Amino acid sequence: MYDVAVVGAGLIGSACAKYLSAKGLRVALLGRSEAQGALGACYDEGRIYRIADPDKVWADLADLSIKEYEAIKDEAGESFYQENGFLAIGDPALEYIRQVEETMAQFGTEGKDYFVYSGKEALEEHFPFLRLPFDEHSWKGIWQPKKAGHLSPRALAKIQAVLAKRNGTDVISRNLEQAEPQDDHWILHLEGSQQVEAQKVVLAAGWMTKWLVPDKSLDITTQMSQAVLFEVTPEAATSLASMPVLILRGPKDPEEFWYILPPIKYPDGRWYLKMGYDGNMLNQRLESKEEALNWMKAKQARPELVSVAQQMAARYFPGQRRPYIDYLDKGVAVASGGNGWAAKSSDHIGWLASEMLSNSSEWATDPVSKALFPKELFRASFKASERSRL
Ligand SMILES: Cc1cc2nc3c(=O)[nH]c(=O)nc-3n(C[C@H](O)[C@H](O)[C@H](O)COP(=O)(O)OP(=O)(O)OC[C@H]3O[C@@H](n4cnc5c(N)ncnc54)[C@H](O)[C@@H]3O)c2cc1C
């Protein structure tokens, strides 16, 4: 019998399993590997990491995770991140720009830890690869040169699972099909008629999480997320090697943004510059599990074009746009709701979940967590019509 079964060997699940087993618990990490057809948001090479987030809670989660990167790299003997810096650009009137600047002011000193550029000319002079459109609009940029850049989510998930295994976690590469409650534990039915028993279960299955709890409608919206990979020559990759990762908020819709990562070498040996878009114009909601699965599979099956490849995974947004780290029921918890922003913060989200599952107080008791993360921040919420049923 396991103390905890972690469902989902993606970024949050593997981090959670690593920390749970480090505390001496018997842990099973469940879920297909990428080669077996895992469907997650982490099977890619490029994710932005940064502290400069408009939301202080996300900035704290990122900060505490980024502080662990070097230790994770050293323990694994393998790197997964590249410190290229981060640049946020937008109209100075945007809330986003004001909030990012405010966050950075809480984390450091202007002129040392972050730099502010006003106007198109100042930005283009400092970042020669940049050409800003919309001459009629003014621009402001906030540059975080350190503790920011890009990471490989694929490598990080793999490394965290390896470290979990090293700590004693049993990694079982099969998906959960059904969870059956017993008086004081759970029987988990996995693919291939295998089953495991555990006292507690934590659902960390990313965008699939809400469909693993059918009787309680978790407030999570699942949406398409699409990015384009532009192939560049190795020479162009070298000349753009110092380019920071970049988020640009357009002047028209404050909810919409574009992000660009410097060229990254992908497993096919080619260099790609990744450009993604977040907004409703291209990314429709995926309402049912079947619709989401079909969309993901159809897109994955598309043959890659020679120099421009589309890359996609579903994103999911929990009700309050912060992750859910909470018990749903006796012995069943959730650690999910990355919002499209949790790759960089997954280590600390996994750690908080491990504290919740292992402490008798059911939440982290260390002074930092107590000061920064009251449990209420990460409470799971449910669709309005379901609340009365709980
Ligand atoms: C296109 C795109 C761009 C993004 N860009 C960024 C970025 O720049 N910076 C950033 O910080 N974040 C970014 N994110 C978000 C980040 O990748 C996610 O927040 C993160 O991967 C979430 O981690 P997770 O563990 O919740 O889910 P995932 O990493 O998706 O892992 C979930 C795992 O659960 C498994 N699973 C599903 N169903 C089952 C089942 N029944 N049984 C067992 N296992 C199951 C899946 O196969 C998968 O392995 C981006 C996401 C997308 C889609």
The ligand as an SDF file (V2000), in Angstrom:
LIG
                    3D

 53 58  0  0  0  0  0  0  0  0999 V2000
    1.7870   26.2000  -25.5020 C   0  0  0  0  0  0  0  0  0  0  0  0
    2.0880   26.3850  -24.0570 C   0  0  0  0  0  0  0  0  0  0  0  0
    3.0270   27.3390  -23.6730 C   0  0  0  0  0  0  0  0  0  0  0  0
    3.3410   27.5120  -22.3350 C   0  0  0  0  0  0  0  0  0  0  0  0
    4.2860   28.4230  -21.9910 N   0  0  0  0  0  0  0  0  0  0  0  0
    4.6810   28.5340  -20.6980 C   0  0  0  0  0  0  0  0  0  0  0  0
    5.7380   29.4050  -20.3580 C   0  0  0  0  0  0  0  0  0  0  0  0
    6.3080   30.0880  -21.2140 O   0  0  0  0  0  0  0  0  0  0  0  0
    6.1320   29.4640  -19.0560 N   0  0  0  0  0  0  0  0  0  0  0  0
    5.5460   28.7190  -18.0760 C   0  0  0  0  0  0  0  0  0  0  0  0
    5.9620   28.8130  -16.9120 O   0  0  0  0  0  0  0  0  0  0  0  0
    4.5240   27.8770  -18.3760 N   0  0  0  0  0  0  0  0  0  0  0  0
    4.0920   27.7610  -19.6580 C   0  0  0  0  0  0  0  0  0  0  0  0
    3.0860   26.8870  -20.0040 N   0  0  0  0  0  0  0  0  0  0  0  0
    2.4060   26.1580  -18.9280 C   0  0  0  0  0  0  0  0  0  0  0  0
    3.0910   24.9280  -18.4230 C   0  0  0  0  0  0  0  0  0  0  0  0
    3.5980   24.1230  -19.4670 O   0  0  0  0  0  0  0  0  0  0  0  0
    2.0480   24.1880  -17.6040 C   0  0  0  0  0  0  0  0  0  0  0  0
    1.5190   25.0670  -16.6200 O   0  0  0  0  0  0  0  0  0  0  0  0
    2.6370   22.9770  -16.9150 C   0  0  0  0  0  0  0  0  0  0  0  0
    3.0940   22.0410  -17.8490 O   0  0  0  0  0  0  0  0  0  0  0  0
    1.5660   22.3700  -16.0340 C   0  0  0  0  0  0  0  0  0  0  0  0
    2.1050   21.2860  -15.3480 O   0  0  0  0  0  0  0  0  0  0  0  0
    1.1480   20.1100  -14.9120 P   0  0  0  0  0  0  0  0  0  0  0  0
    1.9740   19.1290  -14.1770 O   0  0  0  0  0  0  0  0  0  0  0  0
   -0.0710   20.6670  -14.2610 O   0  0  0  0  0  0  0  0  0  0  0  0
    0.6260   19.4770  -16.2610 O   0  0  0  0  0  0  0  0  0  0  0  0
    1.4390   18.7440  -17.4150 P   0  0  0  0  0  0  0  0  0  0  0  0
    2.8270   19.2010  -17.4050 O   0  0  0  0  0  0  0  0  0  0  0  0
    0.6050   18.8990  -18.6140 O   0  0  0  0  0  0  0  0  0  0  0  0
    1.4370   17.2250  -16.9350 O   0  0  0  0  0  0  0  0  0  0  0  0
    0.2470   16.4940  -16.7970 C   0  0  0  0  0  0  0  0  0  0  0  0
    0.5860   15.0300  -16.9200 C   0  0  0  0  0  0  0  0  0  0  0  0
   -0.5640   14.2510  -16.5420 O   0  0  0  0  0  0  0  0  0  0  0  0
   -0.6550   13.1650  -17.4330 C   0  0  0  0  0  0  0  0  0  0  0  0
   -2.0080   12.5610  -17.4050 N   0  0  0  0  0  0  0  0  0  0  0  0
   -3.1330   12.9990  -18.0100 C   0  0  0  0  0  0  0  0  0  0  0  0
   -4.1420   12.1550  -17.7550 N   0  0  0  0  0  0  0  0  0  0  0  0
   -3.6500   11.1630  -16.9640 C   0  0  0  0  0  0  0  0  0  0  0  0
   -4.2020    9.9930  -16.3690 C   0  0  0  0  0  0  0  0  0  0  0  0
   -5.4850    9.6380  -16.5370 N   0  0  0  0  0  0  0  0  0  0  0  0
   -3.3950    9.2020  -15.6130 N   0  0  0  0  0  0  0  0  0  0  0  0
   -2.0840    9.5220  -15.4300 C   0  0  0  0  0  0  0  0  0  0  0  0
   -1.5050   10.6190  -15.9900 N   0  0  0  0  0  0  0  0  0  0  0  0
   -2.2840   11.4240  -16.7290 C   0  0  0  0  0  0  0  0  0  0  0  0
   -0.2620   13.7680  -18.7740 C   0  0  0  0  0  0  0  0  0  0  0  0
    0.0770   12.7730  -19.7110 O   0  0  0  0  0  0  0  0  0  0  0  0
    0.9510   14.6060  -18.3330 C   0  0  0  0  0  0  0  0  0  0  0  0
    2.1170   13.8260  -18.2980 O   0  0  0  0  0  0  0  0  0  0  0  0
    2.7070   26.7240  -21.3380 C   0  0  0  0  0  0  0  0  0  0  0  0
    1.7460   25.7830  -21.7150 C   0  0  0  0  0  0  0  0  0  0  0  0
    1.4300   25.6170  -23.0600 C   0  0  0  0  0  0  0  0  0  0  0  0
    0.3980   24.6190  -23.4320 C   0  0  0  0  0  0  0  0  0  0  0  0
  1  2  1  0
  2  3  1  0
  2 52  2  0
  3  4  2  0
  4  5  1  0
  4 50  1  0
  5  6  2  0
  6  7  1  0
  6 13  1  0
  7  8  2  0
  7  9  1  0
  9 10  1  0
 10 11  2  0
 10 12  1  0
 12 13  2  0
 13 14  1  0
 14 15  1  0
 14 50  1  0
 15 16  1  0
 16 17  1  0
 16 18  1  0
 18 19  1  0
 18 20  1  0
 20 21  1  0
 20 22  1  0
 22 23  1  0
 23 24  1  0
 24 25  2  0
 24 26  1  0
 24 27  1  0
 27 28  1  0
 28 29  2  0
 28 30  1  0
 28 31  1  0
 31 32  1  0
 32 33  1  0
 33 34  1  0
 33 48  1  0
 34 35  1  0
 35 36  1  0
 35 46  1  0
 36 37  1  0
 36 45  1  0
 37 38  2  0
 38 39  1  0
 39 40  1  0
 39 45  2  0
 40 41  1  0
 40 42  2  0
 42 43  1  0
 43 44  2  0
 44 45  1  0
 46 47  1  0
 46 48  1  0
 48 49  1  0
 50 51  2  0
 51 52  1  0
 52 53  1  0
M  END
$$$$
